[in-house]
Amino acid sequence: MAELMTIGEFAAATWLSPKALRLYDRKGLLSPDAVDPHSGYRKYSPAQVETARIITLLRRIDMPLDRIREVLRSTPAERAMQLARYREREAEEHARRQSLAEFLEHALAGGSLDGEHQPGVAGFEVAVRTVPATAVVTSIRHTSAKNLPEVIAEEAARLFRSAQERGGAAGRLVVIYHGQVGWESDGPIEVCVPIRDRGRAHRVEPEHREVYTRVRAQDVQFPRILAAFEAVQLRASQFRMTAAGPPREVYDPITEGAVPHCDVALPVIDASQEERRDPAGERS
């Protein structure tokens, strides 16, 4: 039987401080092999060195302790998959931070965070189209900007399965923003999938005109996509149109691993029509 190591010896062998080892013991990541009942001295087995070094390296990539505990309790194959998923999520988060930094850099250099001077607004081509009445299955969720892509993907997958059970999907995925979505605001959003069978729909989206713009794949992320929302609102005003509903994103079918493309749209009516409405909302 291998001789046990003192906490100092174990710390030197694993690149961990005694303070960190005590923390990992409290958190259930790495407990000493033995504790002297009289002195309280901790002893570690040489077989625990590899586990300690794994913890050290995972902390160096900023993995939270709770996640590390899950990794350590998994099989070697599961550990590799968990690390791959963590790396992918971190890469996505880094890309979002970089995008936000670029957005702010542009704004601070001479743009603005809102209105027609928001960075990138002038680069969007805006047009008007008529959208027919559409039967949809829907789901309403509250989410911040941080979790928005995952929430949309999760609800889209669920709703497309529901659409298949109701005769099949009949159009593009729509995400309607009923409230502000940001880092500290959570919507709500409504995710909608069109279906063929109107009788089995959750509701029918009425026919409407909308001002819309096409968003490039690299701009379908917060906050870059905000410029597209500003662009349609600005052009609607210039076209003498007013909003007739909340803004929305209309997504192309998403292929595995691809960045989604979408349109940003705003339902509108002509300002002259709005002026002819009486206070009760009826035409005069």
Buried (B, 14 or more C-beta within 10 A) or exposed (E): EEEBBBBEBBBEBBEBEEEBBEBBBEBEBBBBBEEEEEEEEBBBBBEBBEBBBBBBEBBEEEBEBEBBBEBBEBEEEEBEEBBEEBEEEEEEEEEBEEBBEEBBEBBEEEBEBEEBEBBBBEEBEBEBEEBEEBBBBBBEBBBBBBBBBEBBBBBBEBBBEBBEEBBEBBBBBBBBBBEEBBEEEBBBBBBBBBBBEBEBBBEEBEEBBBBBBBBBEEBBBBBBBBBBBBBBBBBBBEBEBBBBBEBBBBBBEBEEEEEBBBBBBBBBBBBEEBEEEEEEEEEE
